């Protein structure tokens, strides 16, 4: 009872708890609107410059039963996690830097849970823009070519910059630096560059203008401050020459000095004038207009002014000469003139060294920036150098020269009296190469000429070069030779060509292409230069084994060079030898070979070289075949039909051979054919008498007797001929065939009579010319033992080995084309023969066969 009293209250409490659990309601978020900082994060927007670690929101909700709630954040798979949340307090913190330009909306799954129920909502947080991007110029660098006669106010170029910000932060305005010292203006909204109104360009004064353009955005807030960003770029304006300028003197004003010790005829100074149009300059002629008073003369080609009187004859201390430079056109006419004043003083002191001056006073280092490969004869106008010697007369005469890489520049004038404007002129444009020298450094040396002191001074000249697209892509070779197997699949690499362009930047990038009639089956990768076959291409050395085409390497300005590609398709062994017919019939005259031929369609050796061998023969060991030519002939011991009749009991001489033709490729292919040979002897004369002599060739004495009987009685001749033919046929039909001779049977003692008969038959030469009728009853139905083809040793091929026994073979099976190598057979049996050679061994074998036959004739069981 006590246990029952405790059980009833416990059961009641459990029932009440179950009822409460079943009545649980899910928690929910407060929705406080888009401007609220707590709730469910709906319609929350954050600036992209919000610092990481900032408390950006508070998740807020409740549970209808008043249970404590927890908060959570989740993201779609693969999304970045920008926020973290305190699960108890609901405080949301930014943990990843925002970037509106990359992601302007963030999807977050917010959740609230009371431990039993969880409510999730997907909300979107908008990322608002901050001015955190700078303008960027596109399609740089900017290089413009403008003729010098372009009217002022003309539009010459348009630049463009972009800013990825929105609103005012993404709007761009343009303006130029140093606007007052500039010859150009720019539209602040469109970016169009124009020549200033009232301003003209002059090639002779300045060939190149560097215009610095500033792109500025409209500004905007960034981390609480108003920020404005800008970017700069340089537009290079190259002025093109137009024929519009008369000649001009360089190095003016001119001062010359005559000293007391100056000799008559000495050069005082040289004036230099150049055609103002450097694009197509004309030649210059000089003359003195007035002021020389008969004391000076000038070279009309060089401009060298010389004193023609001794100094003691000069009546004035200062002479003012007016020198004229005339421009002579190619037709010989005078087109334009220029004048210069030359001051010549007579002095005799020397107490000052030559001194170099810049625009701001004495200077011993001068720098200049210019493009590589300027025109020859170009004046380096950016060098403002003056050299002066304060002495008078000969004491102020000094020479100028450049010390450094020779032949690149020359200095004018080379001889100075007192003072001159130093001019450096381009002499070798090709040597001014950015790819060889980024900076050219020279020393300008001024040294007095005829003074005992030889005063001198130096100044450093540094010329910094700018790159131009002056190089053509160059291949590593003028031609490329490649080889590819004909069984290569489509898309196979063939050869890689390489070309280099030493220019910098985009000018040095090379693009490859191919063309030509031989390029149809090939493609080239435009950047790597790898040549490969078309995906659908099928190469066949038997159809075409040589391809020839051109490959082109081109830079971004269209400069290019060519190389030639030679491709050889290598032959692979993909054809087997082929006979004209699988079964062939030939007639063999004893002593003359017959020839069988197979053709291999492969293109190259050794794939198309065919070797011949006899696979099977009936009877065996009768024929030899030339491995290379396919000529088939009888063994050397077979010289007449009698010997053939002793080998086989059949009188017909149509024998079958299986001949194999095998190429020398790897893997090797082979084909077989059946050759039927009809063996006969050549007859020199035809007629009754010749036939009679042939029939009685085995017994010369009988032939003489028959001939004597013919003269007497014709009937006796007929009887004797019939008797001779009967006995001959009877003997021939009892000769053992080869398949019975070669069996290992008991050999009876030979008979001496038969041996003598054998010798008699071998010594008979008259039996070597007769015909045998063809018997077609045994065609392709013989019982033959298969014989392997003998391997052709070099230089003398031995006869094939003699089989130990002949086993009745099933019907012949002709092998098909095979890709495997034929088995090699041993020659050990041949090597064991005695010193008599192959011919002696065959004669001995033939004797043994006849002895076996004679023994068999006496055996009644056979």
PyMOL commands that set and color helices and strands:
alter all, ss='L'
color gray80, all
select helices_A, chain A and resi 2-22+167-170+179-181+311-313+393-396+429-431+505-508+517-519+641-647+688-695+700-712+714-733+738-741+752-763+766-768+776-778+828-831+837-857
alter helices_A, ss='H'
color red, helices_A
select strands_A, chain A and resi 28-29+38-39+45-47+55-59+61-62+70-74+83-85+91-94+105-113+118-128+136-137+142-147+155-158+161-162+172-176+184-186+192-195+208-217+220-222+225-227+230-240+248-250+254-258+267-270+272-274+283-290+296-298+304-307+318-328+334-346+355-358+361-362+365-371+385-388+397-403+409-412+415-417+419-426+439-448+456-466+474-475+479-485+493-496+499-500+511-515+522-524+530-533+546-554+560-570+578-579+583-589+594-595+598-599+610-618+623-625+631-634+654-663+670-680
alter strands_A, ss='S'
color yellow, strands_A
deselect
rebuild
show_as cartoon
